[in-house]
Amino acid sequence: MTRNKAHILFIKKDVERPAVEANLANVQNGSYPLSRPLFFYLRNKAAGDIKAFIDCVLSAEGQRSSPKLATSRSSRPSHGRTF
């Protein structure tokens, strides 16, 4: 049985800068070039299971439960709808 192994590649923002490892610290400090915030866009006001999911993701427990995905504290945009 052959197992596939992932190889972590270090990435450069440009040719003058050093390559950076993909890890939580580098995403949080902004030195890792392939990271971005995650936004939820809804057509209607959240209700039912969708509201429960969003409430969970935005909760303190949700932010702690997946540090690789939740790299910064969530905030709600002032121009968006409240959930």
Buried (B, 14 or more C-beta within 10 A) or exposed (E): EEEEEEEEEEBEBEEEEEEBEBEBEBBEEEBBBEBEEEEBEEEEEBEEEBEEEBEEBBEEEBBEEEEEEBBEEBEEEEEEEEB
